[in-house]
Amino acid sequence: MEKQLQQIIDTLKAQQHTISMAESCTGGRVAAAFTAISGASAVFHGSCVTYANEIKHLWLGVSNETLELYGAVSQQCIEEMLAGIQHKASSDYAIAVSGIAGPDGGSAEKPVGTVYIGIRSPSSTAIERCHFEGDRQAVQNAAVVYAMNLLEKNLTKS
């Protein structure tokens, strides 16, 4: 993943674009992976780990109505997390992740391993619902890898 992240950073630099992240179930792992790469400071504006719904609302502007109607693990929440972090950090790109890493917290509708991952670029938004297998760490790690793959895919479209 290191080579992929270096390519992403180089592409963002070449485009003179910046990026920010809003994470929940990954607890900052996406930002940590990104900032482990030399040169990230040229494009990385910042990150929020918004684990609690109240913090999603206060820091990112996720509406209480969205949280009540759809929950934090939803496309609607990710849309608002993306808009919130992109606005707060004044970045061109944003990544948002929210899910159920387990081992508890799942339901029939949203079992453990359900994760929504979104990318917002200057021209589009892509949000995907994923289901990852394994323990908590495996779900979190898979979400990080998936987020970077989704970002890479959406960078080439811009």
N, C-alpha and C positions, 0 to 999 in steps of 0.2 A: 504494500500500500504506500510505502514511502515514495517510490518512483511516481506513482499516480498522483500523490499529493503535490510533489514537486512540479509536475506538469500542470496541475490545476493552478498553483500559485504563479507559475510562469505565464500561463494564459491570462489570468486576471491582471498581472502586471502589464502584459502587452496590450490588453484592452483598456488599461488605466481604470480598472474597476476594483471595488472593494467588496468585502463580505462580512456578514455578521451571523450569529447563530442564537437560536432560542431552543433550549433543551429541557426536557422533563425526565423521562425514564433513563436516558443515557447519562444523566448527571454530570455533564460537561466533557464527556469522552470525545465527542465530535470536535469540540474546540481544542482539547488537549492533543488529539491526533494532528490537527491542522497546525497548531503552534509548535509542534515538535520539529517541524521542518524549517530549516534556515531560509530566511527571506519572507516568512509569513507576515512579519511586521509591516511590510510594504503594502499589504492588501487587507489584512485582518483588522477590523474596527473594534470588535468586541463580542461578548457572549453573555447571555443570561441563562442561568439554571433556574427555571421556574417550576419547582416541584409541586408546590401547593397551588390549588386553584385560586386562592386569594391573591397570590403573587402573580399568577398569569394575568389576573384582572388588573391589579395595581400597576405592575411594571410594563405589561405588554398591551393592555387595553382589551383583553379578551372579555367580551360581555358576559355578565352573569347569566343572561338569558341563554347564550350559547352553551355555557357550562351546565346549566340546569336541563336544557332540552336535549343536548347531544352528548354532553360529557367532555372531559379533557382529552379522551382518546377518540377523536373524531376528525373528519375532514374539515368541518366548520371551525373547530378550535385551531387546527393547524393553519388554516387561512388567516385567522386573526393573529396568531402568534407570528407568522411571517410578516404581516403588515406592521405589527407592533415593533418587532426588532429592527426591521428595515428602516422604519421611521425614526425610532429612538437612536439608532447607531448611524443614521445617514449613510447607509451602504447601498451599493448597487444590487448586490445579491444577498439573499438570506436563506438559511437552512433552519427548519424547525422539525423537532422530533418529539412525539408524545406517544406513550404506549404502556403496556402492562408487562413488565419484565419478570414478575413472579417472585417467589413461587405462589404467592397469594394474590388476590385481587381480580382474578378472571371471572367471567360469567359465560353463559351459553352464547350470548350475542358477541361478546368480546373476550375470548379465552386468553389465558396467559400466552404471551408471545405475539399478541396483536400490537402492531406498532404502525402509526401513521408518520410518514416522512414527507416533507415538502421542501421544494426549492422555489424561490421567487427570484426572477431575473428582471432586468429593466423592461422586458417586453412580454413576459409570460409567467405563469405559475403552474407547477406540476406537483400534485399530491398523490401519493400512493399508499394504499393500505397493504401492509405486509403481515405475514405470520411466520415467526421464527421459532424453531424448535430448540430445546435444550434448557439448561438451568439459567438463572438470572444473568450470569456473566456472559453466557453464550448468546442470549437474546440481545444484551446490550452491545456486545462486539459485532454481531451480525447487523444491527441497526446502524452502527458507525460505518461499516463497509458499504452497506446499501446506500447510505446518505452520500458517501463520496462518489459512488458509481452514478447515482442520480444527478449529482452536481456536475460531474464530468460530462454526462450525456447532454445536460442542458446548457453547458458552456459552449459546446460545439454548435448548438442551434442559434446562439445569439450572434 
